Amino acid sequence: MPNRREFFIKGSTIAGAGLLAQWSPFGSSAFGAQAASDSTVLVANTLPEPAGLAAGSTPANPTNVVSSNLFDGLISYDENFKPVPQLATAWTESADRRTITFKLRDDVKWHDGTPFTSADVQYSIMEVSKKVHPIARPTFAQITAVDTPDAHTAVFRLAQPSPVIWAYLDTSSAFIFPKHLYAGTNPLTNPYNAKPVGTGAFVFKEWSRGNYIRLAKNPDYWDQGKPRVDELIFRIIPDASARSVALQNGTVQYAPLTPVSLIEARRLEKNPSLTVDSKGWRSNAPMFFMDFNLRRKQFQDVRVRRAIAHAINTKQLAQAVFYGFATPATGPVPSYQKNFYTADTPQYPYDPAKAEALLDEAGFKRDASGVRLRFNHLNHTYGEDYQRAGMFIQQQLKRIGVEVTLVNYDLPTYLRKVFTEHDFDTMSAFYAAFADPQIGVVRRYWSKNIIEGAAWSNGSGYASPEMDQVIETIQNEQDPQKRTQAIHQLQVIAQRDVPSINLGELQFFRIYSKRLHNVNTTPIGVYASLGNVSLSTTGGA
């Protein structure tokens, strides 16, 4: 394993050295002096820079990939998406499936030395997940209480059986907070979101904004022998070409969040030192969409929303913008989830003439300059591909007399503008649909998921009693066939009302060096801890 000094020299002598030197985690002499020169360091990348480091309060991919190294979940999942122990060593379910009892490890401490107990689980589920978490709130709708008969037993009480819970208990989902640091505070703004105290394989050490996030080996980790590296550094590298160079020369060994342009990924697939992998994204099921801010008067007319849907050629978007790493979406549920998907929904095929007719009908006729309507559009913040998507939408809508001003923010500003201030006209994002629509899809359409300040929830402000009733049927129905029918009905209403235009089913990937061993390749691999990963001196970049 090259030492810190060797890494720095390597990073500063290759082509593109200026870009890499700018983003080197070793650029600060103070930082470089904090660890022995022969320590084993795994360098990863996250993009964009996270808004926070605790996934339970800032549920976003850049946060998740860091947070999973700092925190453990009740369980994890194997290759077949079956539960395996983590903070919980065992679990039982009552015959009526209304009680789930978790036996917790008795040898786990928070990074500040405080023992982990069932009180942490109770607080996290009842006071955070069920109240302010945009995904957990509908997923855990049937949980009425978490009992704590002793320090190492947590008993979930359910109003009705809820199989979806079993797909949502890992660390990126049923997030466990340290109650002693969060109780009595607003979990969305608690300062420990930026300096986390977790139970995971790594301990938070430093966050140099705009440069790096530094984690160190947890010497008291319950899983003996892990982590297998001394430090884990997440570099913040805004420039995609610099990320590509860093991966190729080995100064970054792991980049989970679609780190390079899509056309560059096709080229790197041929690099013998690198692995381009999409397996770890299987449970995520990302869906790309465009939200209307329904608080804006012009978007309260469904004809306007349908017109804009007809004006966007989703086939061209998938090919020209996403280079085939996407397919056109026909609704909010991905087509490959055969158990839940239906194609029998209203569709908006590319038809500019139909779009113009709808805008005429809605009273938005062209003015003397040929413009019908003007609004701003907040691009998703996760890289250049989403900025290109915004430009594509802008060009498409200009053809029907709609002028769109594109706005690019950093992630914290984007989240504030959309979910707290509601200061936008339209925006684009991708949401993970996850393995069951109750986990990742209903949050976009349920009025109870309009939660002030809660990221990745119902950003459009869409509220429909009909849709709410269908969503609550999905949450409560015990007959699998009837529940699936309700999921189909959700897709029909979502496509009919168009609070969002479902644009594409995305195929994400991660890139990592072949020097890495034991990378988690389960369906949740991208969200898994790197605690089991080791780094050899040969075999890749």
N, C-alpha and C positions, 0 to 999 in steps of 0.2 A: 504493500500500500504506500503510494507516495506520501511524504509528509507535507505539512502545510506549505513549507517553503517551495517544495517541488511543484505543488499545484499552482502556486502563484507564478512561478517562472514559466511553467507550461502555458498558462493562460495569457501571459503577456508577450509571448514570442511567436504566436501563430498569426496567420492572416486574420485581419479583423481585430487586432489586439486592442485598439482604442476602445471599441465597444465593450470588450470583455473586461478590460481594466476598470472601466467606469462602473461596472456592476459586480466587481469582485467582492465577495464577502470578507476578504482579507485586506481591504483597502484601508481600514482603520488600524493604526498601530496599537491603539488601546485594546481593540478587539483581538488582534493577533497575539497579544501577550497573555491572554486569559486562559490559554490551554497549552499543554505540552506540545512541542513541535512534532512528536511522533504519534500523536493521537489519531485514531481512525475516524475520519470525517466523511460522512455521506452528504453530498451536495445535491439538493433537489431544487425544483422551481415551482412557484405557484403564480398564477396570473388571473386577473389583475391582482394588485395588492389587496389582501383581505380588509374588510371593514372591522372585523374583530376576530378573535382566535378561539372563541367558544361556540361550537356549532349549535348548541341549544338556544342561543340568543341571537345568533347571526347565521341562519341556515343558508349558506351559499357554498358553491363548490370550492372557491379559494380558501374559505374558512375550514371546510370539511377536511381537506387533505392535510392541513396542519393540525387541526383539532384532534383527529383520530390518533395522533401520536402522543397527545397529552392526556387524553381521557379514554377510558374503556367503557363499553356498554354492558348491559346485563348479559347479553349473549352475542355471538357472532354467527356467521353462516358458512357452511361448507360449499363444495363445488356444486352440489345439488340443491342449494339454498335451504338446507336443513339446519336447524339451530344447533350450535355447539357452545359449550360453556365459556364464559368470560368472567365477569364479576359474579354471576350466578353459577354455582356448581351443579345445580340440579333444579328440576321444576316438576310439578304435578298439576294436573287439571282435574277438577271435580267431574263427576259423572254428568251433571247437567251443564258443564262447560261455563259456569258462571263464576267460578273461583279458580284462580291460578296462583299457586304458591311457589315462590322462588326461595331457594336456600342460597344465601350469599357467602362469599369467602370471608373468613374471619382473620385473614392475614394481610388485608389491604389497608394502606394508609394514603391519605391525601398527601400531596407533595410538601405540605407544611407540617406533616407529622400527625395530623388529626386522624383518628381511626374512621374508616368508611363504615357506615351502618345503614340499616334499613330506613332510618329517618331521612337520609339523603335521597333515597329512592322515592319515598312518600312525597317529600317536598317537590322533587323534580317533576313527577308525573302530575300531581294534583295542582300545584301552584304555578307551574310554568307551562308544561306541555299542554295541559287542558285549557289553559287560560289565554296564552299569548302566542303559542307556536303555530304558524300557519298550516303546517302539515300534520303535526300531532293532534291538533285540536279536533279535526274531523275523524282522524284515525282512531283516537282514543275516546270517541264519543260515548261508548258503552261502559267505560270505567267509571264507577260511582265512588269508589274509595280505594285507598291502599292502606291496609292494616299493617301494623308493626308489632306482632306479638313478642318479638325479642329483637336484639340488635342485628341478627343475621338472618331474619326471615321477613320477607315482604309478601303480602297477600293482596292480589288484585281482586277486587269485587266488581262484577259486571252486572249491569241491568239485564243484559241478554248476551248469549254467546256471540263472539266477535272474532271469527277466524283471521281477519285482516291484521289483528294485533301481532300475530306470529311472524308476519313479514316486516315488522317495524320495531325491532328491539335491539338493534346494534347501536354502536356509539354515535353514528351520524343521525340516528332516528330518535330512539328513546334516550335522550341525552341525560346523564346523571350529573347534577350540579353539587358542589359542596354546600350543604345547607348552612353551615356555620358562617359562610362568607356571603350568602345571597339572601337568606331569610330577612324579610322586612325591607328589602330594597326593590327597585324596579329591575328585573333581570335583563331587560333590554338595554339598560344604560349603566349597569353595574361596572365599576372600573376594573374588576377582575376579568371582564371580557377581553381586555387588552394585555393582561398579565396573568394568565390562567394558572390556577392551582388545580391539578387534575389527579388522576389515579394511574395514568398510562405509563408506557415504557420510557418516555422522555419527559424531562422537566424543563419548563420555560426558563430561559436565561436573559434574552435580550431581543428587542424589536427596534431595529434602526430603520425608521420610516423611510420608504423609498429605496432601501438597500437590501436588508436581509432580516430574517427571523431566525434566531439561534436557539436550539434546544440541546440539552445535554442528557447523557445517560442517567436514568433513574437508578441509583445504587440499591434502592430498597424495593425494586419492582417484584411483585408477587410471583411472576413467571420466571423462575430461575434460569439464568443463562441468557436472558434477553434484557435489553437490546444487544445486538451483536456489533454495534459501532458506538464510539464514544460520544460523537456529536452528530447532530442532524441540522443542516443549514438549509433554509429555504431562501433562495435568492430571488429578488424582485427584478425582473429583466423586462422592461416594457417593449423592447424592440424584438420583433419576431426573428429577424435575421441574426441578431446577437444570440438569441436562444438556440437557433439552429447550429451556429458555430460552436457554442458552448457544449452542446450535446455531441457534436462530432469530434471535438478535441478532448472531451472527457472532463472538463471543468464543471459540468453539470452531468450527473449520472442518472437522474430520474426526473421526468417531467410528465405529470399525469393529466394535465388539463389541455389537451389538444394544443400543444405548445408552439407549433409552427403553422405556416400557411398550408392550406390543404394541398396545393400543388407541390409544395416542398415536401410534404409527407409522402407523396407518391414517389419522390426521388429518394428519400431516406429509407423507404422500404427495401431498397437495394443495397444499403450500407451494411456490410457484414459485421460491423461492430455494434449495431443497434437493433433493438426490437421495437417494431411499431405494432401495438397490441390494442384490440378493442374488447377483449374478453372481460376486462375489469369494469366495463361500463354496462354490462348486460342488464343489471337490475335497475339502472338509472332511467332508461327509455326517454331520452330528451326530446321534447317537442318545442319547435320554434314557432312563435306567434307574434301578432301585432295587436296590442290592446288599445281600445279607445277609452279616453277618459269620459265616462258617461255623465260626469258633472258638467261637461261643456254642452251648451244648448244645441250646437250644430250636430252633435253626435247622438242626440236623443231620438232622432228620426231614423228608424231602422233602414229606410231607403238609402240614406247616406252611407251607412255602414256596409250595406249590401253592394252599393255602387263601387266603393273602394275595393271590396273583395273581388268583384268582377274585373277590376282594372289591373290586378297583379297576376302575372303569368308565373304560377308556382313551379311549373316544369322548367322554365328558363332559370328561375331562381335556384332550383336544386342543382342544375348543371353549371350555369355560368358563375354563380357565386360560391356554391359549396362543392364544386368539382366532383359531383357524384357521391359525396359523403352525406347525402340527404336524398329523400324522396318526397314528393308532394304529399301533404297531409290532407285527409278528407274530413277530419274532425279532431277532437282533443285526445282521443285514445289511439295509440299507434296500431297500425294495421296488423303487425306481427303478433299482437296479443290476441290470439284467436279466441280465447275464452270470453273476451269482453267486447271486442270490436264489432261494429256493424257498419256496413257501407250504405245502408238504407237511410241516408240523411240528406237534407238540402245541401246542394252544392252550388258553387259559384265559378263556373268555368270562365276562363279568360275571354272577355267579351267587352272591349272598350265602348262599343256602340250601346250595349245594354247599360253600361255604367253611366254614360252621358244621359241616356234617357231617364234613368232613375234620379239623377241629380236635377235634371229639368223638372221632373215631377215633384221633387222635394222643394223646388223654389230656388235652387242654386244654379242660375243661368250664367253664362259667360258675360263678363263686363266688357267694356271697350277694349281692354287689353287682353281679352280672352281668358281671364281667370274667373273661376267659379267660387273658389274657396281657398283660404290660406290657413295653415296650421303648422305647429312645430312637431318634430318627431325626435324622441330621445332614443338614440342607438343603444343597444345592449353594450355593456362595457368590456366584454370578455375577448377583445382582440379585433384585429383588422377585418376578419371575415364578416363580423357583424356590422362594421362600418360600411363595407361593400354592400351588404344587404340593404342598409339604409339608403345608399346611393341608388341602388337598383329600384327600390320602392319609390324614391323621389322621381326618378326618370319615368317610371311607369305612370305615376299619377299626373305628371306634367302633361302627358298626352291627352288627358281628359279635362284639362283646365284646372287642376288642383296644384297649388304651389306649396311645397313642403320645405320647411327650414330644418336642417338636421342639427341636432345638438349632441355633443359628446362630453360626458362628464366622467370623472373618476367614480369608482364604485360607491363610496360613502355618499357622495353628492347625489348620484343617481337614485340610491335607495331613499334618501331623504326627500327628494323631489317627488318621487312616485308615491311612496307609502306613508309619508308623514304630511308633507305640504300639499300633495296632489297638484303640483304645479307643472303640468304637462298637458299636451293635447292628445298625442299618441305616443306609444313607446313600443319597443320590441324587446323580447326576452326569450329565453328558453326555460321551461320548467321540466323537471324530471317527472315523468308520469308514474314511475316506479312499477312494481310488479302487480299492483292492484289499483284501479282508478280511485278507490276511496283514499289512498295514501297521497297521490300526487295530482290528481285531476280535479277533484271536487273543490279544492281550495280556490280555484280560479272562478268558481261560479256560485259558491254558497254565500249568502248575505252575511252569515255569522262569521265569515272569514274576512270581513272588512274590519280590520283590526288596526287602530292607529299606531303607526310606527313599526308594525310587524312586516318584515321583508318577505317577499315572494308569496304573498297572499292574494286576495282579490283586489288587484290594483286598479281595475277598471271602475270599481264601485257598482258593479252589476248586482241588482237585487230583484229577484222574481219569486213571488210566492209559489208559483208552479214549480220552478226549478228547486226551491228549497224543499218542497214536499218530496220531490223525486230523490233528492240527495239524502233526506232523512229516511226514506224507504231503503236506499242502498245501505245505510248504516244499521238499520234495524231488522231488515228482512232475513229470516232464517232459511227459507227455501231457496236453494242455490239458483234454480231456474227463474224464480220470480225476481231475485236480486239481479241476475243478468239482464232480465227484461228492463229493469229500472235503469241499469247502466246504459242500455241501448237508448232508452228514452232521454237520458241526460244528453247523449250525443245529438239526438234529434233537436232538442230544445236549444242547445248551445249553437248548433249550426243555423237554426231558424232565427234566433235573436241576434246572433253575431256581435256579442260584446267584445269578442276577439276574433281575428282572422287567423285560423290555424294554417300555417304556411308550410311547415316541413317537419318530417321525422328525421332527426339528425343522427348521424353515426359518429360518435366521439372516439378518440384514441388517446393513448399515452405512448411516450417514447422513453426507453431506458437502455442503459448500457448493458451489454452482455456480460460485463464483469459483475453484475448484480446477481445474487443467488437467493432463492426462496421468496421472490416477489409473489405476492398474493394474486392468484389468477382466478379466484372465485368470482361470481357475479357482482360482488360488492368490492372487488379488489381495489378499485381506484380510491375507495373510502377507507381502506384498511390501514392499520398501523404498519410502519416500516421496521418495527421492533425485531422482526425475525429475519430481516435482510442483512446479508453480509456482502462484502465487497472484496473481490480478488484483485491481485496486482496484474493479472493478465486476462486475456480473453475478449477484450472489447475496448471501446474508446475510453 
